[in-house]
Amino acid sequence: MTSFIALILEKFTIEIIPKLPLFTRTGLYVKILKLRKVRDRIRLDVTRKNPTFQDRLDYAIDSRANLNASGERILSFNENVQIEEIQNSPVNIYKFIPKNADAGKYGIYFHGGGYFAGSIKSHKNFISIISQKSNLVIYFFEYRLSPEYIFPSAHVDAKLAVEYIDGLHNGEQSIWMGESAGGGLATGLAVDKEFNIRPDNLILLSPWLDLSDGFQDKKYLKNRDVTIIIEGMYEVGEFYAGDYGPTNPILSPVYADIDGFPDTLIQVCTDELLYNDAIEFEKKLRDKNTKVTLQTWDKLWHAWHFFPIREAFEAIDKIAEYIKSSEFQSSK
């Protein structure tokens, strides 16, 4: 029965709602996502008490398949962008090249997915839209995923990817961007004192910047968030952190020393569990006189950017404006 309900919800998410008038989609997605959260809650309750490695792996495999399916079908690939796989790279790296690419700058995208999902399949359509809108060459890389691999595996892979890509664009302006766990991964790399490459600018979309439960005010948002289950989020974060602990500053940059941080754009919605991550980090940046732009949306959900709704198109346009701005210079 649960599987049948899941199929119905996916059909509405991927096939039916995107064909409806634009002004109707956001409200319908809120209703569908609430039902999906109930489904996820049922599954979480089954495996929550002492989940085995196989429980985690089964959940991750299912999540990866669902994310790939929705990523490939819910948005369309922009045909004005060429995609090519980089050969002989240390990890899987893909290059998105828009027709009218601006010279002298490039982007690197760090994908989300809770550190246990996400791939070129789930993100390529979205990245193509960002690339075309901003006239920006963007690199996308895949990193090792949990539960098979935990921290610092993704962090190590990100270092390898950034070092390789940086070598292809010596001296050019660099823009790192990422959503959810990818935002945390990018920020964690930027605060790593043992890594000497920094971006000129950072763009964070619904970033996961605190894997711990140190900020109790998150609990205020647990019923307003229509996608993320707070207990599941903490459990996944603790498992991924392993012996390093979820308050490690590279894993949870809200605890990091951020001197010399790049100019940053943060987009987040006020109803998602990770809203407080964004707010706390913005405060840290402002306290250090780092140039930061915080853009918020109301009555949406985590990483709404990946849905064909008016608010997602608005957010993408603002990202493109930020990238293309004549004032787009780093103060780091």
C-alpha positions, 0 to 999 in steps of 0.5 A: 500500500505504501509503495502504491501511495508513493507512486501516486505522489511521484506521478503528481509531482513529476507528471501532473502538476508541471502541466498545470497553470503556473499560479496553481503549482506552489499550493498543490506542491505544498499539499503533495509534499506534506503527504510525502513527508507522512510517507517518509515518516512511516518509513523512518519509524520502521527503521529509526531504532538502531537501523542496520547498515543495510537499512541505511543502504536500502533507504539511500538507494531508494532515495537516489533513484527517486531524486534521479527520476525527479531531477531528470523529469521535473525540469527540462534540460536547457538545449542552449547548454552543452555538457561534456564529461571531463576525461582523466579527472580524479572524480567524475566531473562534468562541464556545462558550457552555455552558448554565450559564456562569459570569459574570465570566470567559472562556477563549481556546483556542490550537489545536495542530497543529505550526503547520501544521494545526488548525481549528475542525473539528478542535477544536470537539468537544474545546472543547465538552467543556471548556466544558461541564465547566468552565461556561466561555465559551471563544473559539476562533480560527484562525490562518494556517498553515505552510508558506504562512505562517511566524512571525510570522504565527500570533503576529500573528493571535493578537494580533489575536484576543486584542485583539478578545476582550479588548475584549468582556470588559473587566475579566473574568478571562481564562484562556488555554489551548492544546495542543502548538503552541497551548500554545507560541503562548499562552505566546509571547504571554504573554512578548511584551514588546511586547504588553500583554495578559496572561491571569490564568491559563494552561493548557498541555496537552503544550505545545511550548515549545522549537522548538530541539534545545538540550536534548539530553535530549529524545533520551532520549525519542525511542523512548518517544514513540509519536507524534512523530518527533524529526527531523521535529519539529525540522525543522518547528520550524526551518522555521516559525521562519525567519530568527528562529531556533528559540531566539527566546524568543517561539517557544521560551519556555523561553528567555524572561524570565518576570517577572510571569507568570500562574498556570499549570497544565501537563499532560504525559505522561512518555513524550512528547518534549515532557515536557522542555519542560514540566519546564524551563518549570515550573522557570523559573516556580518560580524566579520564585515563580510559582504553577504546578501540574504534572500528569503521566501515565505511559505515554501519548502527546502530547495524549492529551486528544483520545482517548476514554480514561480518562486523557483524561477524568481530565485534562479533569476536572482542567482543569475543577476548576482553572478552577472552583476557589474559589482560582482567582486570579491572582498576576501 
